[in-house]
Amino acid sequence: MAKFYFGQFQYTQTFFHKLNPTLKIVLIFYLVILLFFLKTIEAYFFFLVFGVFLIILSKLSFKSVVSSFKPIIFLLLFTLFFQLFFTPGTIVLDLKVLKITKEGLSLSIYIAIRLIILTILTFLLTSTTTTTDLALGFRNVILPFKIFKFPVEELSLMISISLQFVPILFEEADRIMKAQMARGADFESGNLFVRARSFLPVILPLILNAFNRADQLAMAMESRGFILGMKRTSYRVSKFGKNEALAIIFVLIFTLVLFVLEGIYA
């Protein structure tokens, strides 16, 4: 059974997969900014429904969607606990040592929904866009900064290589852990500190393998005549068509509905 990692690309022929990567990055970034301007719980819930709709529209694996929330579970629980019990206001539940306030309950709900939406948007972008397209899209986004002598080409190359190494390192770590478990290593028993210490034997071979892969990649690039700073052409060309126009209109309509909800329930 295939194992999904956060951000792993899933190939399907959907509208969102075919969308121009540059526009996709811009729209996702716009939605993230828009999220922080919302003030009503109704608008947040509508935004959440919109994110779920995009995932369904993109035909992404349900298992991968569930796996995408694993990296933020600890952050989500810690944030909820801190806001729930340490926000001053009207007390609704007194547990003697800890007190739950109406303001803390409201704020924790807002933050929880916000984190979930941010995770969905990030997951949607990385799961429907290849690493090559992501690097190309990001390069096109920051290309205007080239007039300020910003190293656009170097940064886009770094991002492209880093994105391609992420799933490789996950698979390498999984392979090393399985090999050590077959030799009697235990990664699941004990308290948090014991479990963290049990991962130390995994880190060293993982780092060595990463350096080895980086060295092989550098030699492969040099053998193909790559020179840092030289002008390069791109095999892929970003094009804007009917799908891109529809995506912009769709996001604008969604923005309008959000502001209407904000005006009604404010």
N, C-alpha and C positions, 0 to 999 in steps of 0.2 A: 504494500500500500504506500502510495506516494506521501512523503512528508512535506508539509508546507511551512515555509519560513515567511516572516513578515516582509512584505514588499516583493515577494517572488512573482515574476511576471507569469500571467496565465493567458495563453493564446486562445482567443475566440474571435470570431468575426462579428463584432458588435459596433454600434455607432460610436461609442466612447473609445474603443480600441483604434478605430480608423481616424479619429480626430487628430488634427495637427498638434504635435507635441508642444510646440511653442505656445499656441493658444490654450492648450490644456493646462500648462503650468500657470499661465497668466490668470485663467479663470479660477483655478483652485486657490491661488494666492489671493485673488479678489474675494472669494467666498470666506477664506480664513479671516481676512480683515473685516468683512461684513459681519461675521459672527460676533466680534467683540463690540459692535455697536448696538446689539440687541439688548433690550431691557425687560421685556415681558416673557413670562414662562410659555405663553401660547406661541410666540414667535420661535422660541427655542424648540418646542416640540414639533412645530411645522418644519423647521430646518432639519431636525432629526429624521422625520418622515421622508423629507426630500433626499437625504443622504442614503437611506435604506432603499428608496426608489431607484437611485442611480446604481446601487450595487446590483439590484435585481435586473435592471436594464442592461448592465454589463455582463450578466450571466456568470458571475464569479462563484467559485466553490463555497458552499456554506461552511465547510470545515476550515477553509482558509480564513474566512471572515471571523470565526470564533477564535482561531489561533492568533489573529492580529491584535486581540485585546490582551493577550498574556503579558506582553512587555509593560503594559500600563496598569496592571491590576494593583501592584504594590503602591504606585504613585496615586492611583485613584482612591484606594482605601485610606492611605495616610492623609490625603487632602480632605477626604470626607470626615475622618475622625477629628482632625484639627479644627475644621470649620464648625462641625456639629457641636463640639463640647467647649470650644474656647472663644466663641463669638458672643459678646455681651448683648443683652436685650431682654425681651419678655420671656420668662421661664415657662416652658410648657411641660417639662418633665424634670423632676429633681431626684437625682440618684445619690444624693448626699455628697459624695466625692466629686462627681461630675454633674453638670447641669446642661440640659438641652434647651436652647432658646428658639423662639419662633424665627428670629433673624438668621440664626445659625443653620436651622433646618432649610430655610429658603435658599441661603447662599450655597449650602452643600449640594442642593438639587441643581442649581444653576451651574456650578463648577463641574459636577458629574456629567451633565448633558453636554457641556462645552468640550470636555476631554473626549467623550465618546464621539462627538461630531468631528473633532480634529483628527482622531484616529481613523475614522471612516474616510475622510477626505485624503489623508496621506496614503492610506491603504488603496484607495481607488486610483490615485495617480500612479503609484508604483506597480500595481497589479495589472494595469491596462496599458502600460508603456514600457517598451524594452529599454535596457540600460543605454543602448546606443541612441535611441530617440530622446531619452531623458537628457543625456549629455548635449545632444544637438539643440534641444529646446532651451536648455539653460544657457547655452552659448548664445543663442539668438536673443534671449531676454537681456543678457548683460552686454551684448555687442555695442550698444550706444556709449558705454563707458570707455570704449577704446579711444575715444577722442581725448580722454583725460590720462592717456598712457597706462590704463589699467590692463594687466596681463590677462586678457580674455581667453586667448588660445591656451595658455598654460593652465589656467584655472579649469577650463572646460575639459582639458585632457586629464587633469587630476581627478575630477569628478567622475569622468567616464571610467577610468581605471578603478577607482574606489567602488563604484556601484557594481562593477563586474566582479570584484573580489569579495563582496559581501556574501552572496550565496555560496561561493566556493569555500569561504572560511567556515560558514555554518555546516556545510557538508563534511568538511575536514574535521571539525570539532566533533561532530556526531560519529564519524568513523573512528576517531581516536578513543572516544568514550566507550564505544561498543567493543573495541579491541581490548581495552583495559578491564571492562566488565567481564569479558570472557576469561580474563586472568585473575578474577576474584575481587576486583575493585568495587567499592560500594559508594554510590553517589547519592543515595536517598535516605539513609538512616542517620540518626543523630540530630542534634540541634542545628541552628542556623550556622554557627561558627564552625562546627565539625563538617557540615556539608560544604561550606565555602572552602575549607582547607583541603577537602578531598578533591577539589577541582584544580589544585596547584599542579599535579602531574600532567594535566591536560594542557595547561597554558604554555609550558616550555616547548613541547613538540609542535604545538600550533604556531607559535611565534617563529620557530626555526623553519617550518614549512612555508610560512608566509614570506619570510626573507628569501627562501629558495625560489619561490614562484616569482617574486619581484625581480630577482636577479636574472632569471630565465626570460622574463618579459623584456627587461632592459636590453639584453643581448639580442633578442629577436627584433626589437625596434631598431637597434643600431645596424643590424645586418640588412635591414630593409631601407637604410638610408635616412632614417628619421633624424632631424636636427632641430633642437629646441629653438624656437624663435623664428624659424623660417616660415614663409607664407605657405599655407596649406589650402587645398580645395576639399570640398565635401562631396561624397558620393550621393548623399541624400539631400534633397532640396525641399524646403518647407513650402507648401502650397496652401492657399486659402480658396475654398470653394463653397458649395451649397451647404455641406455639413457644418462648416465653421460658422457660416452666417446663422444657421438654425440654432447652433449652440449658444451664440451670443444673444439672440432673441430670447431663447429659453431662460437664460440666466437673468436677463433684464426683467422678464415677466415675473420670475421668482422673487427678484429684489422688490418689485412693485408690490407683490402680495405681502411680503414681509413688512414693508412700511405701512401698508393698510392695516395689518394685524396690530402693529405697534401703536397706530393711531386709535384703533378701536379699544384696545385693552390697556392703554397707558393710564 
